[in-house]
């Protein structure tokens, strides 16, 4: 069972292989949204791009980027992901609200 480490929140969450990063964060009280995202997020359907997180370690343990992520994050660093589009398959360390 992989562990997701949310660094700013100092919280470790155990997840099943293939767990959705956004869902695991919200289920465990980790706030991934800035103010705009709190007011106008799409509910995890990959349409708004407000759930951006920075992957500090373990990027190789995540699902490949979707086409929507590639478009939405093209001007961001390569280690930025949309939490709603990211599936966890191993140990990963995450910074929220980069």
C-alpha positions, -999 to +999 in steps of 0.1 A: +000+000+000+016+033-011+019+063+012+011+098+000+031+124+020+016+158+021+046+179+031+031+213+041+004+195+061+028+171+077+004+143+070+010+107+056-019+089+040-020+053+031-037+046-002-046+016-024-027+012-057-045+033-083-061+057-058-070+092-071-047+119-055-075+145-052-100+121-036-074+108-010-065+144-001-101+155+004-111+123+023-083+130+048-089+168+052-060+180+031-069+213+014-056+213-021-074+244-034-066+281-033-096+305-029-106+305-066-105+267-066-126+264-035-153+286-052-151+273-087-137+238-089-152+212-113-155+185-087-127+164-100-136+160-136-104+175-150-121+206-165-110+236-144-073+230-136-075+244-100-062+213-081-025+218-091+000+201-068+038+198-069+053+163-068+085+165-048+094+128-048+080+097-065+068+112-098+076+078-114+049+062-092+021+082-107-001+076-138+011+094-170-002+129-176-035+132-194-039+153-226-058+179-205-030+181-180-004+185-208-024+215-221-033+230-188+002+227-173+023+234-204+039+265-189+044+250-154+073+228-142+073+192-153+067+180-117+033+198-114+002+177-117-036+181-115-046+160-084-079+150-100-061+134-130-034+117-110-035+081-099-010+069-072+008+036-077+036+040-051+053+063-025+049+100-034+056+133-016+034+163-025+033+200-019-002+215-021-009+249-035+025+255-052 
